[in-house]
């Protein structure tokens, strides 16, 4: 299913909004470790959309997407968590994390919502 976001037609995306609380004093190490995971996730069909650090520098917030179907999550995560890289580095990666919060999210797709947004738009 396609949606209109900021005037651009996009395929619906299923994603996780992930908030990781990083162990005290380990954020810099996490920020060195995380980029090494990105190509492994990409190979498994997981795309890192964006990432942030909170103002207190205690949390790493990021979005990873799985394409246009929630069933892709199971397949992609099995491939990622079964990868040679992950299995060799899981203890190091998880040693940075004191807590993980994972929320499944989807691109807004309501045709009514999109119609109302477009109808209420005021161009200069």
QUIDANOR-V696435 format. One record per residue. N is the residue number from 1. NEAR is the number of other ideal C-beta (glycine too) atoms within 10 Angstrom. Layout:
n:near
N:NEAR
N:NEAR
This chain:
n:near
1:8
2:11
3:18
4:16
5:14
6:5
7:7
8:7
9:8
10:13
11:10
12:14
13:19
14:17
15:20
16:18
17:14
18:15
19:15
20:21
21:15
22:21
23:15
24:8
25:7
26:14
27:17
28:10
29:14
30:17
31:15
32:9
33:15
34:16
35:10
36:12
37:18
38:14
39:11
40:16
41:19
42:12
43:13
44:18
45:16
46:22
47:15
48:16
49:12
50:9
51:16
52:11
53:15
54:12
55:7
56:7
57:11
58:14
59:16
60:21
61:14
62:17
63:17
64:22
65:21
66:22
67:18
68:15
69:11
70:11
71:10
72:15
73:19
74:10
75:14
76:20
77:17
78:11
79:16
80:19
81:11
82:10
83:16
84:8
85:15
86:16
87:10
88:9
89:15
90:11
91:8
92:11
93:15
94:10
95:13
96:18
97:14
98:12
99:10
100:11
101:12
102:10
103:10
104:11
105:12
106:13
107:16
108:12
109:15
110:10
111:10
112:7
113:12
114:14
115:11
116:11
117:13
118:10
119:7
120:7
121:8
122:4
123:3
124:2
